[in-house]
Amino acid sequence: MSFSLLSLVPDPGTVVFMSTEAPDRAQTIRPLPASINALFTKTAERVRPLYLAPFLLAGGIGTYFALPHEPGFAVTGTLLCAAFFLTMTRIANFPIPRLRSIGAALLVFVIGFAAAQFRTDLVSAPVLLKETGPREIEGRVIDIEYQDGEAARVTLDRLRIERLKGGDTPERIRVKFHTLSEAAHAGQKWRFLGNVNPPSPPVVPGGFDFQRYAWFKRIGGFGYAYRAPEIISPSLERGVFFETARQKIAERIRVHLGGMEGAVFVALATGERGEIPAGVQDDLRDAGIAHILAISGLHVGLMSGIAFFALRFLLAAIPGLALRYPIKKWAAVAGILAAAGYTFLVGAGIPTLRALMMCAAVYTAVLLDRSPISLRLVAVAAVLILLIFPESLLSASFQMSFAAVGALVAFYERTRAWWADRYRAGGWAGRFILFFASLLATSFIAGLATMPFAAYHFNRLSLMGLAGNILAMPILTTFVMPAVFVNYLAMVFPDPVQGLVLQAGGAGISLILKSADWVAGLPYARLYVLAIPGAAFALMSFVLALAVMLRSARAAIAALCLFIAACLMMKLFQPLLLVSSSGAQIAYRDDDANLHLLNRVNDRFAIGIWSERHAYGRSPLRWDRMEEEEGSRLFCDPDACRAVVGAENVKVSYLRHSYALETECAWADVIVSDRRVPEWICTHPKIRLDRKTLKESGSVIVTKNLDVRSVSEVRGTRPWTGVNRR
């Protein structure tokens, strides 16, 4: 199957669609102005079908996840057949090339849609519908992630839960243990007394969907254990090789290197970050170097690069081998094996799989004597990841990883000649300066490319990320990651040898942590941003795609206009009132984006999410302290709490006792209660949010014009949604 090409005749300014299979069949459509013709010419030259494929796949996947209801497979099959027909059809007296081009694009779009639907059905597994209560649980341990000393989060499968039928038993659960013995290992069978709950829905419309995350992990419940487990099968079972190896490596590291340095070294060597306190992670995030802990392309590339250059150096030291055999290609094979081993050892997450594909493609190009750096490699890796793991499109790791890599590859592809000329012309001093210049350019471009995604997912930006990367990255690449690589090899040697390696790596990690602490303490190191609507975020992503794929000045102007439009859209969905799904936690937001609680309930998790997304990360002001500051705008008594909110003077009442039902219903514009409010009694309020309504809708946002947006409205009814219970 061949694609149609868009050919433009510049002189008369006429659009001509020409088939690659029948060049003599060209049909003139209509004349165009010369300026538009020139723009289309540049666009057609720069945007290749391979570059468009990831975006078309992503469009189909995003459409699937945005649907309010699960589509039928018959609908998807019909769309696939229609798109395939449009791609292959030949109709007389019709602009066939245009039709076939549209059909080809639609086919890729629908393939993305179908891949997401098939993946959703493939990972289908039972999910708990309600809390189990104290039950005896048996299962096989497949992963142990230690947290804060002896506490650990343990994932189990092959479950047996007391008084729960086999068809209702989840395939996997994740349980928190406060204490574990040293004999605990992955692969063992445990028995313990625990309580398991269903996965929680979002605590705010548009927030992180934990239920969807758990669905694709095949985790049907989360809970906690009342006591340490009983190991009923001490011998390790098959199928958890990498988990067992990961745990043994972490134990050996803890013996020689403790404290924060040891916790970070464990994270770099095994991918387990549970032992790193939240404060340290916040410092790294504010310093713009949180990516050090998120195992991704940087780490996989360094591991494969160390293996490649080390083996090539050793082989080059043997003249008989270097002169007779292709040692560079031997080293390339070692680089692929090192990347694959490290990827699966740290858990084979989406960023590491993408990096593995990129490394494999790069070293394959070395084996074939081809150029290893190209946007084509990025596009191929994105297509493979999206087809195998369509749900990864929604994750921050996928988006930020491909945004950074795509922007960097595009930049260095276009400036390769400039860097090569400077490198050849400069001596040792010039090359040293060039190294730091490339480090600055890499940090700046990667930070700029990932900025919209960090703002969307985390509601915060690091303004000192350039300084943090300049201080930390040379230490990481020169000392720490080589120490991690050598540590794997030193596992076969006596403890003193490994201890020396770990101490050297720990010294480098200590310098990184100190630099992160200093950078995070600088003025304006962090900037909190308000929640970005999904439509605005989609526009920002399209802007980045334009910037990467196109080079013309007109494309830059179009991207700037779209970015401004996305920023304006952010103003449309800022809330006036936030209500939890239980109706027990309520907060209202003033014009300065401060959150005020309207009751004494303190749901820390929900309040923290609300604060990050809608109040620039500020801590909310409790209602009893606001009584003095707000004066008559807030009043509470044993029966109800009243607030007059916003410039529109919206009257909000939180009903605390049924005695005040009629009075509060007559006064309020919005009435909220954690108990049932009969509609036939409470007719005056414009918005009525009681226990029954909130149970069906989930958490709710009320905007300034009194529009209501709920979790159930935003998510719809999908296989992973279940019933909103938070």
N, C-alpha and C positions, 0 to 999 in steps of 0.2 A: 504494500500500500504506500503510495507516495502522496505527499502533501502538496496542495496548490500554493503557488508563490504569488505574492502581490508585486506586480511590476508597475512602476510609475514612469511615465514619459515626461521628462522635465520641461521640454521646450513648449509644447502646446498646453501643458498642465492638464493632461487627461489621465484619468484612472483607467488602467487596463488590467483585467484579471486574466492570467495566463496559466494554463495547465502544464504541469511538468511532463505529463504523458502525451499531450497533443499540443505542442507549441504553436501549431498553425491555427488553433482554435482560440482566438483572442476576441474578446467582446468589449467594445468601448461603452463605458457606463455614462459618465458625464464629465464635463470639464470642471476643473477646480482652480481657484486662485493660486498663483505661483508660490505664495508664502505657505499656504496649507500643503501644497504639493511637496515643497521642500521639507516640511516637518514630517510628513508621512514617509518620505524617502529615507530620512535619517532614522525614523523609528523602525521601519521595515529592515534596515540594514543592521540595526543594533539588537533588536529583540528576536531571538531565534526560538524555534518551537521548543527546544530542550529547556531553555530558560523559562518559558511560560508554563511548562508542564507542572512544576511544583505548585505554582500559584493556582492553576486550574484544579489540581487535586485538592489543594487546601480549601478552595472555594466550595467544592462538593462536600468535603468533610465538615466544614463549618456550617453549611446549609443543613446537613443531617442533624448535627448537634443543636442547631437553633430551632428545629421544628418543635411545636408544642405537643405533638403526639407521634408515636412510633409508626412509621410508614410500613405498609405491607411489602413483602418480597415481590408480589405480582406487579406492584407499581414500579419498583426499581427495575425489574426485568423488562417491563415495557419501555421504560426510559432508555435502557441500554440498547434494546433492539432498534428504537427510533433513531438514536444517535448513530448507531452503526449503519443504519440504512442511509442516513443523510451523508455519511462519510463515503459510502461506496456507490451511491446512486448516480445515474446518468440520465438526465431528462433533456429532451430536445428543446431548443429555443429558450433555454434558461441559463442564467449566469452560473453554470455548474461549478466553476472553481470557487466562487463565493460560497455556494451552498456546501461544498465539500469541506472548505476551511471551517465554516461554522460547525458543521457536523463533527469534524475532528476535535475541535475545542470542546464541544458539548460532550463528546464521548469521554474525553479525559476527565471532565467535570463529573460526569455520572459514575465513572469508575471510582473516583474518590468517595462519592456518596455511597456506592455499593460496598466499598471496602470498609467504611465505618460501620455500616449496618451489619455486614457479615462478622466483623470483629466483635460487635456488641453481642450478637447471638452466640458466637464461639465461646466467649468467656462467661456465659450465663451460668450462675451457680446460686444455690439457696442463700437467702439473706434473712436474718432474724427479723421478725415483725414486732416483737416486744421484748422487754427486759426479761431475762431468764430467772433472776433471783439467785440465791445461793444454790449452786448445783455442783455435783461431782463431775469433773471433766477429765477425759483422757485424750491424748493426742501425741503426734510425733513433732518434735521441734525441728523447724527448718531454718530458723534465723534467731539470733540473740543479739540485741543491740543494747549495750550497757549505757546507763544514764546516771549521772550524779552519784558516783560511788558504786554501791552494790545494787541499786535499783536497775531494772532492765525491762525492755519491751521485747516480748517473745512472740514470734509467729508460729502457729501450729497448724498442722493438717492431719488427715486421717483421724477425724474426731469422733468421739462418743460422748454425748452430753446427756446426763441423767434426765429421764422423763421427756426426751425429745426424740421424735421419730426420725428414722434415717433420711426420709425425703425432706425433712425440715432442718436437718443439721447442716450448718454452713460447711463449705469446703475448707475454709481457713478462718481462723480468728487471730486477733492480736491482743495479748494480755499483758498487763503490767505486773511485775513481781517486785516487791520491795526488798527481798533478800534472795540470793541464789548461792548455792554452795559452789566450791571450786570444781566439783565433779560434773557440773552442768555443761553439756556440750550439745551442739546441733546433731541431729540424727537419733537422739534418745527418745524413748517414750516416757511421758510424764503422766501422773495422776495428781490432781489438786482440787481444792474447793474454790470456786470462783463465781463471779457474776459477770454476765456478758450482755451488752446493750446493742441495739441496731446502730448502724452508722448514722451520724447526725446530718441533717440537712443544713444548708447555709443559714447563718444567723442574720443575714441581711440580703435583700434582693440584689442579684448580680455579684454576690460574694463567692468565695471559694466553695465549690460543691464537693464536700467530703464524701457524700454518698456515691457520686460518679467516680471519684478517685478509688474508693474501696471496690466498686463494681469491677473495674478493669484490673484490679489487683486480686480479684476473686476472694476478697475478705468479706465475710458475712456478718461480722460482729467484732466489737471492741469491748474490753472489760478489764477486770483486775482480779488478782488472786488474794485470798484471805490469809494464806500462809505459804511457806516454801513448798515446792513440789516434791512428790515422792517419785524417784526414778525407778520405774518398773521394768525397764529394758536398758541396762547400762551399756550394752554393746552398741556401737554405732551402726546405723543402717546405711545402705547404699542410697545414692541419689542426692546427697548433700555434701559432695566432695569440696566444692569451693567454699561453702559455709563453714565446714570444719577447718579447712586450711586458713580461712580468714580469722577464725577464732584463735587458732594456735599461734599465728603470726602476732596477733594483738597481745596475747599473753606473754610472748617472748619480749615484745617491746616494753610492756609495763614493768617487767623485771629489771630492766636496765635504765629506763627513762620514765620518770614520773612527772607529776604536775601537768601544767598546761602544755608544755613541750611534748610530753608523751602522748597526751590526748590528741594533739594536732598531728603528730607523727602517725598515730594509729589511723586517723582519718585519711591521711595521704596514702598509707600503705594498704588499707582495707576498705575504705569508703565509709566506715562507721563514724558518724559525727556526734553520737549521743552523749559522749563524755565531755564535750566542750560546753561550758556554761553559756547561757544566753547573753550575758554581758560581754564576753569575749567575741561572740559572733556579731553582736551589735557594733562593737568597735571595728571589726573587720569590714562590716557592711558600711559603716559611716566613712571609713577610710578608702572605700572603693575597691577593696581587695577581697571581698567575700568569695569571689570566684576561686580563690586559693583552696577553699574547703570543698567546693562543688566540683567533684571529679569530672573532667570534661576533656575537650580537645587539647587544652594546654598540657594536662598531665599525660594523656596518652601519647601526644606528640613528643613530649620530652622523654618518656620512657623508650619509645621506639627509636628516637634520635640518639639517645645514649647508647643503646644496643648497636645501632648502625655504625656510629662513628668509633665506638670502642673496638668492635670486631674488625672494622676496616683498618684501624690504626695498628692493631696487633698483627693482622695478616700482611700489612704493608711493611712491617719490620722484618719479614722473612722474604728476602729477595727472590728465592726460588718460586714461591707462590705468587708474589706480586707481579712477576714478569711473565708468568705462564698461564695464569688462570684469572677469570673475571671476579676478582675479590670484591669489587663494588656490588656486584649482583648477589654474591654470597651474603654480604652485609645487609642488602635489602631484604633478603629472606629472613635474616635474624631480626630485622626491624619489624616485619609483619608478625612474626611469632611473639616478640616482646609485646607488641601492641595488643594482640589477641589474648595473651596470658594475663596482662594487667587489666584488660577490660572485664574479663569474666571473674577475676579475683576481687574486684571492687564492686561487683554486683550487676554489671552489664546494664546500666541505665541508658536512657535514650541518648544523652550527650556522649557517653562513651561508645555506644554503638555507632553513632554518627562519626565520631573520631576514628573508630576502627575502620569503617568503610573508607574514609578519606585517606588514612595511612596506607591501607591496602592498595587503593588506587594510585597513590603517589609512588609507592615502591614498585608497583607493577609497571608504572611508566618508566622507572629507573631500569627495570629488567628489560623493557622493550626499547630503551634508549630514546624515550620521548620526554617532552617537557612535563614536569610533575605538577605545576601550579596552574589551575584553570578554574573558571567559574563552572565549567562543565562538570567537574568533579563534585562541586557543591550541589549542583542541580541533581546529579545522579544519586548522591547520598540522601538528599531530601526526598526524592521520589521513592527510594527504597524504604526509608523510615516511615513515610506516610502510608505506603501500601501495607507494610507489616504491622505497624502500630499507629493506626489513624488517630487514636485518642491522644497521642503525644502532641498533636497540633495545639491543643488547649493548654499545654504545660508551659510554665515560664522557662524551664530549662531548654526545651526545643526552640522556642521562639528567640530567646536571647543568644543561644549558641549559634543558630544559623544566621541571625542578624549580624553578629560580630564577625563570623567567618566569611560570610558573603561580602560584607563591606570591606574587610581587610584584603580578601583576594582581589576584589575589583580595584581597590586602590593600588596594590602592588603590581597587578597586571598592567595598569596604565602608566605606572611610574618605574617599571622595571629597568628600562634603559637608563633613566637618570641615576638610579641607585648603582647600577653596574658601572657606569662611567665614573662616578665619584669613588667607587671602591677601587677601581683599577688605577685611578690617578693619585689616590692618597697613599701615604706611607702608613707606618704603624700608628702614628698619632692621628692621622686623618681617618683611618679605619676605626680607631677607638671612638672618635667623635661621632662617626657615622653610626656606630652601634647604639650609642645613646640617643642619637636623632631618630633611629628606627624605633627604639623603645618608646620615645615620646609620641611619635606618630601612631604607633600601634595602640598605645593606651588611649590616646585622644579619639581615634577613629572607632575603636571598639566601644569606648564609653559613650560616644555620641550615638552609635548605632543601637545600643541596648537601652538608651535612656527612656524612650517611650514605653518599652516593655517593663522596665523596672518601676516606672511610675504607675503603670496599669496594675501590675500584680502586687507590688509592695507598698505603694503610696508614699514612697520616699526616694530621694535622689541623693547621691554623694557628690558634693560640689568640689571636694578635694581629692577626687579619685586619681587625678593625674599625679599629684604629689605622692599619694600612697603607693601607686604602681611604680613610680620611679625609685622609691626607697625599697620596696619589697621584692619586685620581680628579679633584679639581678641576684639577690640572695637565694631566692627560690630556685632559679634555673642553674646557678653555679654551685650551690652547696647542698640544698635540702633535697631536691629530687634525685641528684646523683647518689646521695646517702640512702634514699629509699631504694634505689635500684641495687646498690651494693648490699643493702640489708637483706634482700632476698637471697643473694648469693651467699652471704655470711651465715645464713640459717644452718648450713651444713658444717660450719666450723665451730670450735669450742666457744663458750659464752664470752670470754674476754675479747675475742676478735669482734663479735657482733656488738659488744658494749662500746668499743672504741668508735665504731661506725655510727651508732646511735647517739653517742655524746657529740660527735661532730655535727650530725644533722640537728640535734637539739639546740646547739649553740646558734645555728642559723635561724631556727624557728623562734628562739628567744628574741633575736634582733628584729624579726618580722613583727612579733607581737608588740614589742616596745615601739616600733615605728607606727604601727596601727593605733596604739593608744595615744601617741603624740598627735598624729594627724586627726584622729577623731575628736580630740580636745580643742582643735582650732576653731575660731569663730566661723559660723555658717558652714560647718563641715557637712551638715545634713539639711535637706529641704524636704518637708512633708508636702504632699500634693493631695488634692481632693480626689475622690473616686472618679475615674474616667468612664463614661458610658461606652458600651460595646460598639456602637456605631462610630463614635469618635476614635476609638482604638483601631477599628478596621481601616478608617481613613489614614491614620498615622502609619499603619503597616503598609498601606498602598504607597504612601509617600516614600517610605524607605525603599520599597521595591523599585520605584521610579528612579530614585537616586542611584541605586546600584546598577540598574540595567541601562539607563539612558545617560547620554553625555551632553545633550544639547542645552543651550541656555533656556530655551522655551520650556523644556522639561523641568528645569530647576525652578522656573517661575511658577509653573503649574503645581509642583510639589509644595512650594511655599504657600500658595493660595489654599491648597487642601489642608495644610498644617494649621493655618489660621482658622479655617472652617471647623476643624476638629477641636481646636481650643475653645471656640465659641460654643460648640455643642456641649462642652463640659458644664456650662452654666445652666443648662436646661433641667438637669435632674438632681439638683441639690435639695436635700430633704428639709422639711420643717419639723417633722415628728418621726421618731423611730419607735417601733413597738415590737417586742419579742413575741414568739409564737405562743407563749404561755399567757401573755397579757400581763405578766407580773413585772416586767422591766420596761420602763418607758423613759424616753429622753427627748427633749426638744432642743432645737438649734437656733441660736440667735443670728443676727446679721453679721457678727464678727466670727462666726463659725465656732463658737463655744457651745459645748454640750452641757445641758442641765438635766439632772435626773429628777423625775417627777414622783419618785417613791423611794422607800428605804431599801428595797431589794437590791442586792449587789451581785449580779451575774457578771463576774470579772471577765469571762471569755467574751461574752456578747459586747460588753462595754468596751473592751480593748479593740475589737474589730470595728465597732462604730466609731471610736475615736480615731483610729488610723485612716478610715475611709472618708469620714465626713467632718473631721474637726482638726485637721492638720496635726494629728497625733497628740493633741492636748488632753490632759486628764479631765474628765467631766467634773462639774461642780455639783456637790450633793444638794438635794432639795432643802435640807434643814439649814444649810449655810446660805442658800440663796434667798431664804425668807427675809433676811435683813437687807441683802443687797438689792433685791428686786422690788421690795416694798409691796405694794398692792397687786403687782403682777403675778404673785404666787401666794396661795393660801392653802393650808392643809389643816384638817381636823380629823377626828377618828373615823368619820364617814366617807370623806372624799378629799382629793387634792385638786385645786383649780389653778390654771395658769392661763394668762393672756399672752399669746405668742406671736412674735413677728410684727412687722409694720402694718400688716392687715388686721391685727388685733383678733386673731383666731382664738376662740375660747375652747380650751381643752380641759376635760375633766377625767380624772382617774377615780373610778368608783371603788371604794374600799368596803362599803357595807350596803346591803340591799335597802336599808331604811331610807337612804338618800336617793333612791332611784328616780322617783318622779321629779324631785327638785333639780337634780343634776341634768336630767334629760331635758328639762325645760330651759336650762341656762346654756348648755354647751353646744358648740358647733361640732366638736369631736368628742365622743365619749368612749373610754377604754375601760375594760374590766376583765379580771381573771375569773369571773363567774358569768353565768348566762344572763343576758339582758333581753327580756321578751320584747319583740319588735312591736307588738300591739300596745305596749305601755310606753316604750321609748320611741316616739315618732318624730320629735322635733330635730334631733341632731342630724347634720348633713352626713356624718360618717359615724357608724356604730361598729366598734370592734370589741366583741365579747369573746368568751371562751370558745363557743361553738364556731364562730366566724374565723378566729385565729387558728383553730385546730385544722380547718380546711385550707386556709390560705398560707399558713406559715408566717414568718416574720414580715412586717409591713413597713413601708416608707410612705409618708404623706407629704406631698410637695406643697409649695406655697399657694398654689391655686387649687388645693384640696383634691388633687389627683392621688389615687391610691395605687401603689405598686407593691405586689406581694411576691413571695418566693415562688408559690405555685403558679402565678401568672407568668413569671419570667422563665421558669423551667418547664412548665407544662407537665404532662404525664408520660414519663419514660420508664424503661425497665428498672432503672436504678433509683427512681424517686421515692417509691414506697409511700409512706404517710408522713407528713411533716409533724415532728414531735417535739422539736426544741422550743 
